[in-house]
Amino acid sequence: MKNILVLLAVLTVLASSSFAQGLGFKGIGCGAGYTSVSVSGSDGSETLPGFAFSAHVNLGNIIDNLSIYPEVQYFTTSKDFTDPSVPNTTATWKLNDFAININAHYDFPTGGSVAPYIGAGVGYNMLSTDFTITGDYISGSVSGTDSKFGINLEAGANFNVGSSVMIFVEPRYVLLSDLNHLIVKAGVTYSL
């Protein structure tokens, strides 16, 4: 909980200093997409598919073509297990991640309606996991939580489709210790 409060305090200071430098809320948006989570354990690693959702704010440029995007993001993935030697028994492992991110994007000036960018950022990831087993002879569940800092590496493009609307497409790779993941999402940003 202390880590969340520290991160929120840092975001507040960044937003306050942005306003002091003439920056402010330039846009607000959301996105959704596919995630591919690489889960590492003692018996190797496996890649699991899932879904991601996000909401962001464009705080504007801190210098030419370099903008700040605070964001909240959620993804979920799961895996079902069955064993033919144990009839009528299933198990499900589920992973959820709620992240508070702050990313910087460098926008390549093209002068057209398509603006590619690259970016990087840091995030505080609040992870929860649940393992549930159901069967004729056994049933129950175990859950746990953990928090980790991650590094976001991203690239994408903004497509100007109206006077105050941009659509974006963005692949992002998140370095998160034993839960590295790729997110490919699309969304919309409304200029304020």
C-alpha positions, 0 to 999 in steps of 0.5 A: 500500500505504501508503494501505491501511495508513493507512486501516486504522490510522484504522479501528482508532483509530475502533473503539478510540475507539468502545469507549472511549465505550461503543460496540462491535460491534452487528452484522455483515452482508452484502449483494449487488446491482446496480451501474451504472458510468458510465465516462468517457473521451476519447470520451465516457461509457458506463454499464455494468451489473455486480454488487456484494457487501459485508460490514459491521459496525455499530459502534453510535451515536456520538450518538442515531440516528447510527451508524458502519458500516465496510464492504468492498465489491466490484463487477465489470463488463465490456464485450464488443467485436466488429467485423464487419470483423475476423472471428473476433475478440472483445475484453473489457474488465473492471473490478473495484473492491475498496473499504474504506468507512466510512459514517455512517447517520442513522436516522429514529426511527419506532418501528416495524419499518421504519427509514429512514436516510440516510448518507454516507461515504468509501472507498478504492477499489482498481481493477483493469482488464483488456483481452483480445483473442482472434482468428485473427490477434491475441491478448493482454491488458493489465491495470492497477491504480489507487487512488482515494478516493470519496464514498458517498451513500446512503439506505435502510431497515432492516426488523426481521424478528426479534429479532436479524435486520434486512433492508436495502435501500439505493441508493448513489451513489459519486462516484469521479472518472471512475468514478461508480457507482450500487449498489442492494443488499439484505442482512441484518444480524445483531445481536450 
